[in-house]
Amino acid sequence: MSGTARSMRAACAPVIAETVRRCPDLITLGADGQALFGTVIGESPERYVEVGIAESNLVGVAAGLARTGWRPVVGAMAPFLVRRAYEQLRLDVALPGLPVALLGVGGGLGYGALGPTHHAVDDIALMSALPHMGIYCPADAADAAHVLRHFLPPTRPAYVRLSSRVDPPVFRPDGTAEPGDPHEVRVLRGGADALLLATGRCVAEASAAAERCAAHGLDVAVAAVTCLRPFPTDQVRALGENRPLVVTAAEELGHCGLGAAVAEALRGSGTPLLRLAVDDRHPPVGEHDELLAFHGVDRTAIASAVVRALIGKGDHEDSR
């Protein structure tokens, strides 16, 4: 299966192109990055707007087009789309609730060795503070394409965090099995001893961690949470209450996003909750996998945390 895995950009590009063909009011916009829109540019160049390396202008132009009846799909590098254009995102798009889809490529630590200027572990926190903004964090390429099929053309503002490289497949990459409704929690593995709730790249890490926990005699469930806003609170509470342990794993700042939403969903349930997320340390130069390990949200760290919490063995042997 890994041989047929695609990047999220490669999986989403045909979905965007098909929607452009089907919907005469859909228009695409980019900021010096056209991987998502190559087919659109080739087939219907008048349905693509290139603004250059000017993300604030990118969002402002999209908002203006939305006010004249277009439904824009914006694609840009996540760290620059979110941080450089934050004022425009809030005032021009989110506050009036305009139908603009915002595709942020390379969210989290996806740009790896390019360093903190290109990391966007704060994107979920920042976008969560915007009114009316939907937020999606797909687990793999198939999940990302499925998200776009569900909400394109946009009817409200929404942010989708896309990875910048090929990620381990969680759902079947050949497209023969749909990931299911992205607004719901998708249970990937059952288990009675603990529940791992993960989003984005950490879903694959959580699945691998559950396999490692099995070697310690622990039966650990894994579930993917792609839609972070609106958050599936009732479903999370139903899955999590009465569990011996719930663990969240996310490539995001620890005080927001998945961990915070799960804590709120489980409030008063008495279920022990362990939140694994990115901390505020300055990261070393390293590839994506190395940075996940540095911040304690890779498969080894997740498995160790579960084992420590449930059977107190401390760091278990690394079986990589």
C-alpha positions in Angstrom: 0.0 0.0 0.0 2.8 2.4 0.8 3.9 2.3 -2.9 0.7 3.9 -4.0 0.6 6.5 -1.3 0.3 10.1 -2.5 0.9 13.5 -1.0 -2.2 15.4 0.2 -1.6 18.0 -2.6 -1.6 15.3 -5.2 -4.8 13.8 -3.8 -6.6 17.1 -3.4 -5.7 18.6 -6.8 -8.1 16.4 -8.8 -10.9 17.1 -6.3 -10.5 20.8 -6.8 -10.3 20.5 -10.6 -13.5 18.4 -10.7 -15.3 21.0 -8.5 -14.2 23.8 -10.8 -15.7 21.9 -13.7 -18.9 21.3 -11.8 -19.4 24.7 -10.1 -19.2 27.8 -12.3 -18.8 30.1 -9.2 -15.7 28.3 -7.8 -12.4 30.2 -8.3 -8.9 29.3 -7.1 -6.1 31.5 -5.8 -2.5 30.8 -5.0 0.6 32.6 -3.6 3.5 31.4 -5.7 2.6 27.7 -5.3 0.5 26.0 -7.9 0.7 22.2 -7.0 -3.0 22.2 -5.9 -4.2 24.0 -9.0 -2.1 22.7 -11.9 -5.1 21.1 -13.6 -7.3 24.1 -13.1 -4.6 26.3 -14.7 -4.3 24.0 -17.6 -8.0 23.6 -18.3 -9.5 26.9 -17.1 -6.8 29.5 -16.5 -9.4 32.2 -16.0 -10.5 30.4 -12.8 -7.1 30.8 -11.2 -5.6 34.0 -9.6 -1.9 34.2 -8.8 -1.0 36.9 -6.4 2.7 36.1 -5.8 4.4 35.9 -2.5 1.8 38.2 -0.8 -0.4 36.2 1.5 -2.2 39.2 3.1 -3.2 40.3 -0.4 -4.1 36.7 -1.3 -6.8 36.6 1.5 -8.0 40.1 0.8 -8.5 39.3 -2.9 -10.3 36.1 -2.0 -12.6 38.0 0.3 -13.4 40.5 -2.4 -14.2 37.8 -4.9 -16.4 36.1 -2.3 -18.4 39.3 -1.8 -19.1 39.5 -5.6 -20.5 35.9 -5.7 -17.5 33.7 -6.2 -16.6 30.9 -3.9 -12.8 31.0 -3.5 -10.4 28.1 -2.8 -7.1 29.5 -1.5 -3.9 27.5 -1.3 -0.6 28.6 0.3 2.1 27.5 2.7 0.4 27.2 6.1 2.9 29.2 8.2 2.6 32.2 5.9 -1.1 31.9 5.1 -2.0 31.8 8.8 0.5 34.2 10.3 1.1 36.8 7.7 -2.5 37.2 6.7 -4.1 36.8 10.2 -5.7 40.3 10.2 -7.2 39.7 6.8 -8.4 36.2 7.8 -10.2 37.7 10.8 -11.7 40.9 9.4 -12.2 40.1 5.8 -13.2 36.4 5.8 -14.0 35.0 9.2 -16.0 37.8 10.8 -18.4 38.2 7.9 -18.5 34.4 7.5 -17.6 34.4 3.8 -17.5 31.1 1.8 -13.7 30.8 1.5 -11.8 27.5 1.7 -8.3 28.0 3.0 -5.8 25.2 2.3 -2.7 25.5 4.4 0.1 23.3 3.1 2.8 22.2 5.5 0.9 22.7 8.8 2.5 21.5 12.0 6.2 20.4 11.6 5.8 19.2 8.0 8.5 21.4 6.5 11.0 19.7 8.8 14.5 21.0 8.4 13.5 24.3 7.0 13.1 25.3 10.6 10.8 27.4 12.8 10.1 30.0 10.1 8.4 27.2 8.2 6.8 25.4 11.1 3.1 26.0 11.8 2.3 24.3 15.1 0.3 27.3 16.0 -2.1 27.2 13.1 -4.8 25.3 14.8 -4.7 27.7 17.8 -4.8 30.8 15.7 -7.6 29.6 13.4 -9.6 28.4 16.4 -9.8 32.0 17.6 -11.5 33.1 14.4 -15.3 33.3 14.4 -17.3 31.0 12.1 -14.1 29.1 11.0 -14.3 25.4 10.4 -11.0 23.5 11.0 -10.0 20.2 9.5 -6.8 18.2 10.1 -6.8 15.1 7.8 -4.9 12.0 8.7 -3.6 11.2 5.3 -4.0 11.9 1.6 -7.2 9.9 1.2 -8.7 11.7 4.2 -7.7 15.1 2.8 -9.4 14.4 -0.5 -12.5 13.2 1.3 -12.7 16.4 3.4 -12.6 18.5 0.2 -15.4 16.4 -1.4 -17.5 17.1 1.7 -17.3 20.8 1.8 -16.4 22.1 -1.7 -17.7 24.4 -2.9 -17.5 26.2 0.4 -20.5 27.7 2.1 -18.6 29.1 5.1 -15.0 29.8 6.0 -12.9 26.7 6.6 -9.3 25.9 7.1 -7.7 22.6 6.1 -4.3 21.7 7.3 -2.5 19.8 4.6 0.9 18.1 5.0 3.8 19.0 2.7 5.1 15.5 2.1 3.9 11.9 1.6 2.6 10.7 5.0 2.0 7.1 6.1 -1.4 6.0 4.8 -4.1 5.5 7.4 -7.0 4.9 5.1 -6.6 2.9 1.9 -4.6 5.1 -0.5 -6.1 3.5 -3.7 -9.4 5.2 -3.0 -11.4 1.9 -2.9 -12.4 2.6 0.8 -13.7 5.9 1.8 -12.5 7.3 5.1 -16.1 8.1 6.3 -17.7 11.3 7.4 -14.8 13.6 8.4 -17.1 15.4 10.9 -17.3 12.2 12.9 -14.7 10.3 15.0 -13.5 7.3 13.0 -12.5 4.3 15.2 -9.6 2.6 13.5 -8.9 0.0 16.2 -10.9 -1.3 19.2 -9.4 -1.8 22.6 -10.5 -1.8 26.3 -7.4 -0.6 28.1 -7.0 2.9 26.7 -8.3 5.1 23.9 -5.8 7.1 21.7 -7.5 10.0 20.0 -5.3 11.6 17.4 -5.5 14.1 14.5 -3.4 14.7 11.4 -0.1 12.9 11.1 -0.4 11.7 14.7 -3.1 9.3 13.7 -0.6 7.1 11.9 1.8 7.5 14.9 -1.0 6.5 17.3 -1.9 3.4 15.2 1.8 2.3 15.3 1.9 3.0 19.0 -1.1 0.8 19.7 0.7 -2.1 18.0 3.7 -1.5 20.3 1.4 -1.4 23.3 0.0 -4.8 22.3 3.5 -6.3 22.9 3.1 -5.2 26.5 -0.3 -6.9 26.7 -2.3 -3.7 26.4 -5.4 -3.5 24.2 -5.4 0.1 23.0 -8.1 1.6 20.8 -7.3 4.3 18.2 -9.6 6.9 16.7 -9.0 9.6 14.2 -10.5 13.1 14.8 -10.3 15.1 11.5 -12.8 17.9 12.2 -11.6 20.0 15.1 -14.3 22.6 14.6 -17.1 22.1 15.0 -15.8 19.5 17.4 -17.7 16.1 17.8 -18.0 16.6 21.5 -20.9 14.2 22.1 -19.2 11.4 20.2 -15.8 11.9 22.0 -17.5 11.8 25.3 -19.4 8.6 24.5 -16.2 7.0 23.3 -14.1 8.2 26.2 -16.1 8.0 29.3 -15.6 5.0 31.5 -12.2 4.3 29.9 -9.2 3.5 32.1 -7.3 6.1 30.1 -7.7 8.5 27.2 -4.6 9.9 25.4 -4.6 12.7 22.8 -1.8 13.1 20.3 -1.6 16.1 18.1 1.1 18.0 16.2 -0.1 21.3 17.7 0.5 23.5 20.7 -0.6 21.8 23.9 -3.0 24.4 25.3 -5.4 24.3 22.3 -6.8 22.1 19.6 -7.6 18.4 20.1 -6.3 18.1 23.7 -8.3 21.0 24.9 -11.4 20.0 23.1 -11.2 16.4 24.5 -10.6 17.8 28.0 -13.8 19.8 27.7 -15.8 16.9 26.3 -14.7 14.6 29.1 -15.1 17.2 31.9 -16.8 15.7 34.9 -16.6 12.2 33.5 -13.8 11.1 35.8 -11.8 9.6 32.9 -8.1 10.1 33.2 -6.7 12.2 30.3 -3.2 12.5 29.1 -2.5 15.2 26.4 0.6 14.8 24.2 1.4 17.8 22.0 4.1 20.1 20.9 5.9 22.2 23.5 7.5 25.6 23.3 11.1 24.5 23.0 13.2 25.7 20.1 13.4 22.7 17.8 16.6 21.2 16.4 17.3 21.0 12.7 15.6 17.8 11.6 13.2 16.0 9.4 9.6 15.6 10.2 9.9 12.3 11.9 12.8 13.6 14.0 10.8 16.6 15.1 7.8 14.5 16.1 10.2 12.5 18.3 11.8 15.6 19.8 8.4 16.9 20.9 7.2 13.6 22.1 4.3 12.9 19.7 5.7 10.1 17.6 4.9 6.4 18.0 7.6 5.7 20.5 6.6 8.5 22.8 2.9 7.7 22.5 3.5 4.1 23.3 5.8 4.9 26.2 3.2 7.3 27.7 0.5 4.7 27.6 2.7 2.0 29.1 3.9 4.3 31.9 0.4 5.4 32.7 -1.2 1.9 32.7 1.6 -0.4 34.0 4.3 1.9 35.3 7.2 0.4 33.4 8.7 3.7 32.4 10.1 4.0 28.9 9.6 0.7 27.1 12.2 -0.7 24.8 12.3 1.1 21.4 11.3 -1.7 18.9 11.9 0.4 15.8 
